[in-house]
Amino acid sequence: MIKKHLITCSVIFVLFIISKLFIYSVPDKKPLKNSGAILNFYAATKPASAKLNFAEEELPLHNKKVNRKIRYSIWKHTVRNTQSPELQEQAEKWFPVIVPILKMYGIPEDFKYIPLLESGFSNKRKSPRGAAGMWQFMPQTARAYGLKVSRRRDERYNVRKSTIAACKYILELHDKFNSWTLAAAAYNAGSPRIMHAMNRKNKGNYFYMRLNRETSSYVYKLVAMKQVINKAEEAKPAYAHYDALWAMLKPTENLTLN
C-alpha cells in the first residue's frame, strides 16, 4: 500500500512539473496593457523644435502638452496611410483643383488638407450621419452655402462646387473668430461649440481649449498631414517632377529639348 501510495504521489509530482514547464514554454498571447503607451513613448521622444504652423498661425510648441500631441500626431500619420501611394496620387490629382479655388477666395492653402482628413479625397463618401462628398457637408449646411441637395441631384459630390461652398463657409467662420485655426476647428465642431469653449483662461487659443476628443485633435491632424505630405514631396527624386514639365511643352518644344 505504501509503495502504491508513493508511486501515485511521484507520478502526480512529475505531471505537475511537466505542466509547469509547458506553461512557461508557451508564449503569452495577451497584449500588454501598456503596449500602446510604450509605443507612443518611443515614437515621440524628441521634442518638436522646428516651428510648425497652420495657415501661418504658429503652434505654441513651448507648451509641453502641445509639443507632445503634435509629435504623436506626426508619428501616427507617418506610420499609417498618409504616405500610401494611393493617397499621394489622390493628393496630386485633387490639389490642383482645390488650391486655385482656395486662393481665389483668399483662403490659406493649408485648408486643402481638410478634404483629405474628412473623406480621404473621396467625393463619393457618405457618413452614417448624412455628411457627404469630399468636404463632408451635411444637407442643411450644403444648402445654406449654395449647393443643391435632393434625391435627383446632390452637388455635395461635385468637387468644384462643394469646394466653393466650403470656401464660403470657411470665410464666414474666419470672420466670426478672426483665426484660421479656430475656423478649421469650427469646420469640424460647428461655431457654437467653439464659442462655448472660449474663455478668459484660454484667451480664444485653440491649443488651450477644452474640446471633445475629435475636435481637440483636428488641427493637430491637419498639421501632421501637411508635414508628412511635404516630407514625401521632398523625398521624391528630381526626375519625378519632369513629367509635369514635359506635359506643358508643345510638340515642337519636345523635339528641341536636349
N, C-alpha and C positions, 0 to 999 in steps of 0.2 A: 504493500500500500504506500509505504513511504517513497519507494523508488518511483512508483507511478506518479505520485504527487510531485516529486522533484522533476521528473521528465516533463510533466504538464506545465509546471512553472517555468522551466527553462525554455520550452517551446514558445510560451506566451511572451517571455522576455525577449527572445530572438525576433519574434514577429514585431514587437514594439520597436526595437532598434531599427529593423528594416523599414518600417513605416516612417520613422523619423527621418531616416536617410533619404527616402523617396520624396518626402515633403520638402526637404531643404534643397533637393536637386532640381525640383520643378520651378521654373521662373515664375515670379509673381506677375500676373497679367493685369492686376488692378492698377490704374494710373495713380500717380502720386497726387495727393490733394493739392499740393502747392506747385505742381509742374508748370502750370500756366504762369504763375508769378515768377518762377525761376527763369523761364524763357524770356519773360518781359524784362527781367533784371539784366540778363546777359545781353539781350538785344539792344538795350539802350543805356549803356554805361557811360558813353561820352556825352558830356553836356553840349547842347547846340550852341556854338559860339558865333557862327556867321549870322548876319542879320537876315531875318525872314519877314516877309510881309504878305498881306493880301490886299490887292488893289492899292499898293503904295502905303498902306497903313501897317506899321511895324508891329510885330508881336512882342510883348514885354518879356523877353527871354531871361531877364534878370530874376523874374519870379520863378522859383523852383518848380512849382506845380505846373505852370505853363510850359516850362522847358521840358519837363518830364513827359507831358502829354503830347507835345509836338514830336519829340524823339520817338515815342512809341508809335504814333500815327504814321510817321515816315517809314519806320521799320515795317509796320504791319502792311502798308501798301506796297512796299518794296518786295516782300516775300509772297504777297498774294497776286491777284490777277492784273494789277495795273501795268505790269511790264510784259503781259502776254502779247504775242504778235497780233492777235485778233483785235485787241483793244487799241494797239498802236495804229493799226490800219484804219480803224473807225475814227480815231482822232485825226489822222491825216486826211480822211475823207470829209469829215464834218467841220473841222476848224475853219477851213477856207470859206465855208458857207456862213458860219455863225459869227466869226470875228468881224467881218466888214459891217454886219448889221449892228453889232455892239458899238463899233466905232462911230457909225452914223448917228447913233443916239447918245454918244458921249459917255458910254459906259466902259469902265476898265476891262481890259482883255481877260483878266483873271476870272471873270464870270463865265468864261467859256467852259470852265470845269464843272459848272452846276449840272448841265445835262449828262455829263459823264458820271457824276455822283448819283443823280436822280434815277437815271434809266440805263446807264452803260451805253449811251448813244443809240438806244433802240427807240425808233419812232413808232414802234408797234406795241410798246409795253403798256399794260393797264394794271393798276394796282387793285387789290381787293376792296379798297376804299372808294375806288372810282376815278382816281387820278390817272390821266392817260397822256401818251405822247412822250417825246424826248424830254420836255420840260415838266412833265407830270402835273398838268393843270387839272384841278377839279372843275366840273362842268360850270358851276356858278362863277368861279373866278375867270375861267376862259371867256365866258360871255361878257363879263364886265370889261374885259380888255379887247373886245372886238372880234372874238372867234365865234364861228357858228358851230353849235353843238346840237345835233339832232340825230334821230335814227338813220336818216338818209345821208347826212353829211356831218362829219366831225373834223373840224380844222385843227384840232389838237394834234393830229397825226401829220399835219403839213409842217415840215421843219422850218421853212422860211416864215410862214405866217405865225407859228407858235413862238418863234424867236422874237419877232416884232412885238407880240403880246407880252412876252417875258420882259423885254426891254422897257415897255411902258410901265409894267408892274414894278420893276426894279427901280426905275427913276422915281416913282411915287414913294416907294419905301425909303429911298435916299433923301428925298425932300422932307420926309417925316422925321428921320433920325439923324440926318446930316453926317452919316457914316456909312461907308461902303460895307464894312464888316457887319454892322448891325442890319444893313439891308439884306445881306446874304443870309444872316441868321433868321430874319423875319420872313424871308422867302420860304424857309423850312417850317418855321413855327407859327407864322402869322404875326402881324404887328401888335395885336392886343397882348399876347404873351410876353413879347419883348418889352412893351411899355410897362407891364406889370412887374417885370424883373428889375427894372431900372430903379435905383435909389441913391441916396447920398453917399452911401458907403462905396458902391462900385463906380459911381460917377458916370454911369452910362457906358462903361467899358465892357464889351462882350466877354473878355477873358476873365473878368472878375465876377460875372453874374452867376446866379444860381438858376440854372435852367434844367429842363428834362434831359435825360441821357442822350437822346438823338441830337437835339439842338446844341447841347454843350460841346459836342464833338464835331459838329457840322463844318465849321470854318477850319478846324484843325485838319479835317479830311481834305478839304479843298486845297489847303496849303501843301499837304503831303502829296496829293496828286500832281500838283504843279511842280514840286521838287523832283518827284520820280520821273515824270514825263520829260522834264527839261534835261535831267541826267541821261535819260535814254537817248534823247536827241543829240546830246554832246558826244555820246559814246559811238554814234554811227560813224562808219568810215567815210572819208571825204568823198569817195565816188558815189555814195548813196544819194547825194544831193544833185548829181549831174542829170538824172532823168528829168527832173522838173525843168531845168535849164534847156535841155535838149528839146523838150516838148514845145517850148516857147519860140524856138527858132524856126524860121521859114525854110522850106526845102533847099533853096539856093544857098542859104547860110550854112545848112548842114553840110553841103558839099564843099564849102570853102573852109570848114573848120579843120584845123590840123590836129 
